[in-house]
Amino acid sequence: MLSNSKVVYLSSHLQITFAAMTTWIPACFRHHAVIACGLILCHVVSKLPTTVAFSGFHTAPKRTHTLYARSISSDDNIVQPHIVILGGGFGGINSALTLPTLPWSDSEQGSSTTTIKPKITLIDKSERFVFLPLLYELCVDDASIDEVAPTFKSLLSGVGTNKFSTLSGLPDLSDALKLLSGATNDDDETKGGKCEVSFLQAQVEGIDANNNQVVVSRPAAGMETINYDALIIATGAEVSCDAVPGASEFALPFYTVEQCFELKRRLALIDNYLEKARANGEMEQSTNVVVVGGGYSGVELALNLVDRLGSNGVQVTLVHRGKQVLEYATEHNRNAGMERLKSAGINVMTSTSVAEVTSCPGSDSMSETLRKQRCIVKLSKTNGSNEGRSEQQEVIQLPTTLLLWTAGSTPTSIRNAGIRNSVLPRDAMGRILTSPTLNVAQYPNVFAIGDCSRPKKVPYPGTAQVAMQMATVASWNIYATLSKKYGGREQDSLKLLPFSYLNLGEMMTLGTNDATISTLGGIELSGPAASWLRRLVYAVRMPTPGQGLLAAVDGSRRKLVRGALKSSRRRSKPVDWK
């Protein structure tokens, strides 16, 4: 018989749905790259989320009152633990959806003190979850707001209740786990109760790990203190431009829905400017769009911008400090991306860093907004050394109409803000140092997952796939920790599982109707077929089946409409035989 630990260990690496196991139906990979075994897309996976916590304040904020204290019934000696999840990205939302599916105990009359299904609170400063891989499509109208950024309340509706399996598609895994672990019906406790899963929109001000408390703030309520029994920190990477003089004033990051809509607004202003300039025969000033960061996000954004703006009068430049773009991508995806960048006419500048950003006067025909955002990007390009000579720095000044920032996280100048206002151990980049089991050594009930954690010397890639796999392991480890603490389980009955990353493949968009895919099984695909498959795979990877269905229907409709429009334009153009 398999133990609970082995069951979850297999799940964390294969992401096979336990519900399908009970009926012996082969399952596909749901949230972690879904293209193995001949690119078969089957019914949904079970997700096992994570819980992360931070500890101790550097600067204790003023507190007013306490929310969500742990529920204890003195009459029945029943303890309802409170699990707090900070951050609603891929790690956080998968944790909130997975934790209720674990085999938590239910209260039983006449029993000794036991743990009942926990109360789970997801905290994020935004009201919407963002499916980041499709944020580019939202900007260029290839996806809708409901597909890319559903509200947390809609995703969590019915989670933890009997309606959970209907609304979210994540079945109750208790019976499957107990069956696979060799437990008998005699070990089962009375079915009943529910996991209370709620969302709180608030800004995290600090974490007091010594007292198991999180301090948050809301505009209407001020400072509030939240007690927890287990904490999951899944706030993602901190993106900061303030290390480069002038970058914070002119650069627009591209990670949130608000930033996406701001970029959409600026692109519309550029369209108006170009139309007027062409009509008046001006165009005395070049229109340069600069994207900083040559990773997945930067390459995808640059290629989508070329499709959106066209090549007439607009030059897109991609700046990357590394020696080659897409340095962490598979060879197939890197080659496909570089070939597409070249064919799109994008100016790729590698071994180049942004040294400074200063203001630059714009044309009188520009709108006031465009004139304010126009700047000069001062670049420092490193030329390779020759025959032992030291590297030489070439300074380039590039007039820029639109500056976009997708570079990786950097140490922020606000040292003790948010989750950093704690005594949790961190590295130079602000990532929380954890053990292989994803919890902090000094505070075993505090877990960190995703981009904000570092469980080993060499950090894992900052991808959604890593965050979701971490959520699986962390969720089980929280269940094991709380069950031993409040459920009277023997210390060896539930073991914490170490995290081990399994790369299941990657996908990239290379424009409106182009993409590239590499999978674990060695399957490689590029072009329009890959673009369609990418959207379908992302539909399967949505947090809930309802959301996935919306993504599949709406995404397919938009791609068909756009394809029909392009075909119509091609048919309407006369053929030039010269």
C-alpha positions in Angstrom: 0.0 0.0 0.0 1.1 3.5 -0.7 1.5 6.0 2.2 0.0 9.4 2.2 3.4 10.9 1.7 4.1 8.7 -1.4 0.7 9.6 -2.9 1.3 13.3 -2.6 4.9 12.9 -3.8 3.7 11.3 -7.0 1.1 14.0 -7.4 3.6 16.8 -7.1 5.7 15.4 -9.9 3.1 13.9 -12.3 0.0 16.1 -11.4 -2.3 13.2 -11.9 -5.8 13.7 -10.6 -6.7 11.5 -7.7 -10.3 11.5 -8.6 -9.5 9.9 -11.9 -7.4 7.3 -10.1 -10.4 6.1 -8.2 -12.2 5.3 -11.4 -9.0 4.1 -13.1 -9.2 6.7 -15.9 -5.9 8.1 -17.2 -5.6 11.8 -16.3 -3.7 14.5 -18.1 -1.6 17.2 -16.6 -3.8 20.1 -15.5 -1.9 23.0 -14.1 1.7 22.2 -15.0 2.2 22.3 -18.8 -0.4 19.9 -20.2 1.2 18.5 -23.4 2.7 15.1 -22.6 1.6 11.8 -24.1 1.0 13.0 -27.6 -0.5 16.4 -26.5 -3.7 14.9 -25.2 -5.9 17.2 -23.3 -8.2 15.3 -20.9 -10.3 16.1 -17.9 -9.0 18.3 -15.0 -6.3 17.8 -12.5 -6.4 18.0 -8.8 -4.3 20.8 -7.4 -2.6 20.7 -4.1 -1.8 24.3 -3.0 0.7 25.8 -0.6 0.9 27.8 2.5 3.6 30.3 3.2 4.4 32.4 6.2 6.8 35.1 7.2 7.9 36.0 10.7 8.7 38.9 12.9 8.7 42.6 12.3 11.6 44.9 11.5 9.3 47.8 12.2 6.0 47.0 13.9 3.1 49.0 12.4 0.4 50.4 14.5 -2.5 48.0 15.0 -6.1 48.6 15.6 -8.1 45.4 15.9 -7.8 41.7 15.1 -9.5 39.8 12.3 -10.0 36.0 11.9 -8.7 34.7 15.2 -8.5 31.0 15.4 -11.9 29.4 16.3 -11.9 27.2 19.4 -14.9 25.6 20.9 -14.4 24.9 24.7 -17.5 22.6 24.8 -16.3 20.1 22.2 -12.5 20.8 22.3 -12.6 21.4 18.6 -9.9 23.6 17.0 -10.5 25.2 13.6 -7.0 26.3 12.3 -6.7 29.4 10.3 -4.5 29.3 7.1 -3.6 32.6 5.6 -2.3 32.9 2.0 -0.5 36.1 1.0 -0.6 36.7 -2.7 -3.1 35.6 -5.3 -0.8 34.6 -8.2 -0.5 31.1 -9.5 0.9 29.7 -6.2 -1.6 31.5 -4.0 -4.7 30.7 -6.0 -3.8 27.1 -6.4 -3.1 26.8 -2.7 -6.6 28.2 -1.9 -8.2 25.8 -4.3 -6.2 22.7 -3.2 -6.2 23.0 0.6 -9.9 22.2 0.9 -9.5 19.0 -1.0 -7.1 17.5 1.5 -8.5 14.9 4.0 -9.0 17.2 7.0 -10.8 15.7 10.0 -14.4 16.6 10.8 -15.7 17.1 14.3 -17.0 14.0 16.0 -19.2 13.9 19.1 -17.4 12.7 22.2 -14.0 12.8 20.5 -10.9 14.2 22.0 -9.5 17.5 20.8 -9.2 17.3 17.0 -8.5 19.5 14.0 -11.5 20.3 11.8 -11.5 21.6 8.3 -9.6 24.9 8.4 -10.6 28.4 7.7 -8.6 29.7 4.7 -8.1 33.4 3.9 -6.5 34.6 0.6 -5.1 38.1 0.8 -4.2 40.2 -2.2 -4.0 43.9 -2.9 -5.9 43.5 -6.2 -9.4 42.1 -6.6 -8.5 40.1 -9.7 -6.3 37.1 -10.4 -4.1 37.7 -13.4 -3.3 34.8 -15.8 0.0 36.4 -16.8 0.8 34.4 -20.0 -2.3 35.9 -21.6 -1.8 39.5 -20.5 -0.2 40.2 -23.9 -3.4 39.0 -25.6 -5.6 41.2 -23.4 -3.5 44.2 -24.4 -4.0 43.6 -28.2 -7.6 42.5 -27.9 -7.0 38.8 -28.5 -8.5 38.0 -25.1 -11.2 39.4 -22.8 -10.8 40.7 -19.2 -13.0 37.9 -17.9 -10.7 35.3 -19.5 -7.4 36.8 -18.4 -8.3 38.4 -15.1 -11.3 36.9 -13.3 -12.1 38.2 -9.8 -10.9 36.2 -6.8 -14.4 36.1 -5.4 -15.7 34.4 -8.6 -12.9 31.9 -8.6 -13.4 31.0 -4.9 -17.2 30.9 -5.0 -18.4 27.6 -3.6 -14.8 26.4 -2.7 -14.8 24.3 0.5 -18.5 23.5 0.3 -20.5 20.7 -1.4 -20.8 23.0 -4.4 -17.0 23.1 -4.7 -16.6 20.1 -7.1 -19.4 21.5 -9.4 -18.1 25.1 -9.5 -14.3 24.6 -9.5 -13.9 21.1 -10.8 -11.6 20.1 -8.1 -13.1 17.0 -6.5 -12.9 16.1 -2.8 -9.7 14.0 -2.6 -10.2 12.6 0.9 -11.5 9.2 -0.2 -8.9 8.8 -2.9 -6.1 9.7 -0.5 -7.3 7.4 2.2 -7.8 4.5 -0.3 -4.3 4.8 -1.7 -2.8 5.2 1.7 -4.4 1.9 2.9 -6.8 3.5 5.4 -10.1 1.8 6.1 -13.6 3.1 6.6 -13.1 2.7 10.3 -10.5 5.5 10.2 -13.0 7.8 8.5 -14.5 10.6 10.6 -18.0 11.9 10.2 -18.5 13.8 7.0 -19.7 17.2 7.6 -18.5 20.7 8.2 -16.7 22.6 5.5 -13.6 24.6 4.7 -14.3 28.3 5.0 -12.5 29.9 2.1 -12.6 33.7 1.7 -10.9 36.5 0.0 -9.7 39.8 1.6 -8.5 42.7 -0.6 -5.8 44.4 1.5 -2.2 45.6 1.4 0.2 43.5 3.5 2.2 45.8 5.9 4.2 43.2 7.8 4.5 39.8 9.3 5.0 39.1 13.0 6.1 35.4 12.8 6.9 35.2 16.5 3.3 35.9 17.3 1.7 34.2 14.2 0.2 37.4 13.0 -0.1 39.3 9.7 -0.7 43.0 9.6 -2.7 44.4 6.7 -4.2 47.7 5.8 -7.4 48.7 3.9 -8.5 52.2 3.0 -11.7 52.1 4.9 -10.5 50.1 7.9 -6.9 51.1 8.4 -4.5 48.7 10.1 -5.8 45.2 10.9 -4.2 42.2 12.6 -4.8 38.7 11.3 -3.9 35.6 13.4 -2.8 32.5 11.6 -1.9 28.9 12.4 -0.1 28.4 9.1 1.0 31.0 6.6 1.7 30.7 2.9 3.7 33.5 1.3 3.2 33.6 -2.5 3.6 37.3 -3.3 5.8 36.8 -6.3 8.9 38.7 -7.3 9.3 42.3 -6.5 9.8 44.3 -9.7 11.5 47.6 -9.1 12.9 50.1 -11.6 14.3 52.5 -9.0 17.8 51.0 -9.3 18.2 52.9 -12.6 18.0 56.7 -12.4 14.8 58.0 -14.1 13.4 54.6 -14.9 10.6 54.8 -12.3 9.4 58.1 -13.8 9.3 56.9 -17.5 9.2 53.1 -17.6 6.0 51.2 -17.6 6.2 47.7 -16.1 3.9 45.0 -17.6 2.7 42.7 -14.9 -0.8 43.8 -13.8 -4.2 44.5 -15.4 -3.9 48.2 -14.7 -0.5 48.3 -16.4 -2.0 46.4 -19.3 -4.8 48.9 -19.8 -2.3 51.8 -19.4 -0.2 50.3 -22.2 -3.3 49.9 -24.3 -4.1 53.6 -23.8 -0.6 54.7 -24.8 -0.7 52.5 -27.9 -3.9 54.2 -28.9 -2.2 57.6 -28.5 0.7 56.5 -30.6 -1.8 55.4 -33.3 -3.3 58.8 -33.3 0.0 60.5 -33.5 1.2 58.3 -36.4 -2.0 58.9 -38.3 -1.7 62.7 -38.0 2.0 62.7 -38.7 1.5 60.7 -41.9 -1.4 62.9 -43.0 0.7 66.1 -42.5 3.8 64.5 -44.0 5.8 65.2 -40.8 7.4 62.1 -39.2 10.5 64.2 -38.5 10.9 62.3 -35.2 11.3 58.5 -35.1 8.8 56.6 -33.0 10.9 54.1 -30.9 9.4 51.6 -28.5 12.0 50.1 -26.2 11.4 46.9 -24.2 13.8 46.2 -21.4 14.4 42.5 -20.6 15.0 39.7 -23.1 13.4 36.9 -21.2 10.0 35.2 -22.0 8.0 38.3 -21.1 10.1 40.8 -23.1 10.3 38.7 -26.2 6.6 38.0 -26.2 5.7 41.6 -25.6 8.0 42.9 -28.3 6.6 40.6 -30.9 3.0 41.3 -30.0 3.8 45.1 -30.2 5.1 44.7 -33.7 1.9 43.0 -34.7 -0.1 45.7 -33.0 1.7 48.8 -34.3 3.0 47.5 -37.6 6.4 48.4 -39.0 5.6 51.7 -40.7 7.2 54.5 -38.7 7.7 52.4 -35.6 11.0 50.7 -34.5 10.8 48.2 -31.6 14.1 47.7 -29.7 14.7 44.8 -27.3 17.4 45.5 -24.7 18.9 42.6 -22.7 21.8 42.6 -20.4 22.7 39.0 -21.0 24.7 37.6 -23.9 21.6 36.2 -25.6 17.8 36.5 -25.3 15.7 33.6 -24.0 18.8 32.2 -22.3 16.8 29.9 -20.0 14.4 28.7 -22.8 14.8 25.4 -24.5 16.9 25.3 -27.6 13.9 24.9 -29.9 12.0 27.8 -28.4 15.1 30.0 -28.2 15.8 29.4 -31.9 12.2 30.0 -32.9 12.1 33.2 -30.9 15.3 34.6 -32.3 14.2 33.8 -35.8 10.9 35.5 -35.3 12.6 38.6 -33.7 14.8 38.9 -36.8 11.9 38.5 -39.3 9.8 41.0 -37.4 12.6 43.6 -37.8 13.1 44.1 -34.0 16.4 45.6 -33.0 17.9 43.2 -30.5 20.6 44.7 -28.3 22.3 42.1 -26.0 25.0 42.6 -23.4 23.4 46.0 -22.9 22.2 47.6 -19.7 20.1 50.7 -19.1 22.3 53.2 -17.3 19.9 56.2 -17.0 16.6 57.5 -18.4 16.1 61.3 -18.9 13.4 63.5 -20.4 13.3 64.4 -24.1 11.1 67.0 -25.8 8.5 65.7 -28.1 6.9 66.9 -31.3 4.2 69.6 -31.1 1.9 67.2 -32.9 2.2 64.7 -30.1 -0.4 64.7 -27.3 0.6 66.0 -23.9 0.7 62.4 -22.6 3.1 61.3 -25.3 5.3 64.3 -24.8 5.6 63.6 -21.1 6.5 59.9 -21.5 9.0 60.6 -24.3 12.5 60.1 -23.0 16.1 59.3 -23.8 17.3 55.9 -22.7 21.1 55.9 -22.0 22.4 52.4 -22.7 25.7 50.9 -21.8 26.8 48.1 -24.2 29.6 45.8 -23.3 31.8 44.8 -26.2 33.5 41.4 -25.9 37.2 41.3 -24.9 39.8 40.5 -27.5 43.0 38.6 -26.7 42.9 39.3 -23.0 42.0 42.9 -23.3 39.5 44.3 -20.8 35.9 44.7 -22.0 34.9 48.1 -23.4 31.8 50.0 -22.6 29.9 51.7 -25.5 27.4 54.4 -24.5 24.3 54.7 -26.7 21.5 57.3 -26.3 18.2 56.2 -27.7 15.3 58.6 -28.1 12.2 56.7 -26.9 8.5 57.3 -27.3 7.4 54.3 -25.1 9.6 52.5 -22.5 8.4 49.2 -21.2 10.1 47.3 -18.4 10.0 43.5 -18.2 13.4 42.9 -16.6 13.7 40.6 -13.6 13.3 41.5 -10.0 15.8 43.8 -8.3 16.3 44.8 -4.7 13.9 47.5 -3.9 14.9 50.7 -2.2 12.0 50.2 0.3 13.8 47.7 2.4 11.2 47.0 5.1 7.9 47.2 3.2 5.2 44.5 2.9 6.5 41.0 3.5 10.0 42.4 4.0 8.8 43.9 7.2 9.7 40.7 9.0 12.6 38.8 10.5 12.4 36.0 7.9 15.7 35.2 6.4 16.2 36.6 2.9 18.8 36.6 0.2 20.2 39.7 -1.6 17.2 39.7 -4.0 14.7 39.6 -1.1 13.7 36.0 -1.6 12.8 34.1 1.6 15.3 31.3 2.4 13.4 28.1 3.1 14.2 24.4 3.7 13.6 21.9 0.9 10.2 21.3 2.5 9.4 25.0 1.6 9.0 26.2 5.2 11.3 28.5 7.2 13.6 26.6 9.5 13.0 28.9 12.5 9.3 29.1 11.8 8.1 25.7 10.6 4.4 26.9 10.1 5.6 29.6 7.7 5.9 28.5 4.0 7.2 30.5 1.0 6.5 29.5 -2.6 7.0 30.8 -6.1 9.3 33.7 -7.1 9.5 35.0 -3.5 11.1 31.8 -2.1 14.5 30.2 -2.4 14.7 26.6 -1.2 18.1 25.8 -2.6 21.4 27.5 -3.5 20.5 27.9 -7.2 17.0 29.5 -7.4 14.3 27.8 -9.5 13.0 29.6 -12.6 10.5 32.3 -11.9 7.7 30.6 -13.8 4.0 29.7 -13.1 4.9 26.0 -13.4 7.3 26.2 -10.5 4.8 28.1 -8.3 2.1 25.6 -8.9 4.3 22.6 -8.2 5.5 24.3 -5.0 1.9 24.9 -4.1 1.2 21.2 -4.3 4.0 20.3 -1.9 3.5 23.2 0.5 -0.2 22.4 0.8 0.5 18.8 1.9 3.1 20.0 4.3 0.7 22.4 5.9 -1.8 19.7 6.2 0.8 17.4 7.8 2.0 20.2 10.2 -1.5 21.1 11.4 -2.7 17.5 11.7 0.3 16.7 14.0 -0.2 19.8 16.0 -3.9 19.7 16.6 -5.0 16.3 15.4 -3.0 14.2 17.8 -1.3 12.3 14.9 2.0 10.5 15.6 5.1 12.4 14.5 6.0 9.8 11.9 2.6 9.3 10.5 2.7 12.4 8.3 6.0 13.4 6.9 6.9 16.7 5.3 7.8 16.3 1.6 10.8 17.9 0.0 10.2 19.9 -3.1 11.7 18.7 -6.4 11.0 20.5 -9.6 10.0 18.7 -12.8 10.1 20.8 -16.0 7.1 19.7 -18.0 7.8 22.0 -21.0 7.2 25.6 -22.0 5.1 27.7 -24.4 5.6 31.1 -25.9 3.6 33.4 -28.0 5.5 34.9 -30.9 2.8 37.2 -32.2 -0.9 37.2 -33.0 -1.0 33.9 -34.8 2.4 32.4 -34.0 3.8 30.5 -31.0 6.4 27.8 -30.1 6.0 24.8 -27.8 8.4 22.4 -26.2 7.2 19.5 -24.0 8.7 17.1 -21.6 8.3 14.2 -24.1 10.4 16.0 -26.6 7.5 17.2 -28.8 8.3 20.5 -30.5 5.9 22.7 -32.4 5.9 26.2 -33.9 3.6 28.3 -36.1 -0.2 28.8 -36.2 -0.9 25.3 -35.0 1.2 25.9 -31.9 -0.7 29.2 -31.3 -4.0 27.4 -31.3 -2.7 24.6 -29.1 -1.2 27.1 -26.6 -4.6 28.8 -26.1 -6.3 25.5 -25.6 -3.6 24.3 -23.1 -3.9 27.6 -21.2 -7.7 27.0 -21.1 -7.1 23.7 -19.4 -4.7 25.3 -17.0 -7.1 27.9 -15.8 -7.8 27.8 -12.0 -11.3 26.3 -12.5 -13.1 24.4 -15.3 -15.7 27.2 -15.6 -12.9 29.7 -16.2 -11.3 27.2 -18.6 -14.4 26.8 -20.6 -14.8 30.6 -20.9 -11.1 30.9 -22.1 -11.5 28.1 -24.6 -14.7 29.5 -26.2 -13.8 33.2 -26.1 -10.2 32.6 -27.2 -11.2 30.4 -30.1 -13.9 32.9 -31.2 -11.4 35.8 -31.2 -8.8 33.9 -33.1 -11.3 32.8 -35.7 -12.6 36.4 -36.1 -9.1 37.8 -36.4 -8.1 35.2 -38.9 -11.2 35.9 -41.0 -10.4 39.6 -41.0 -6.9 39.0 -42.2 -8.0 36.7 -45.0 -10.6 39.3 -46.1 -7.8 42.0 -46.2 -5.6 39.7 -48.2 -8.3 39.0 -50.7 -9.1 42.7 -51.1 -5.6 43.6 -52.1 -4.6 43.5 -55.8 -1.8 41.2 -56.8 1.4 42.9 -57.8 3.1 40.6 -60.3 6.2 42.7 -60.6 
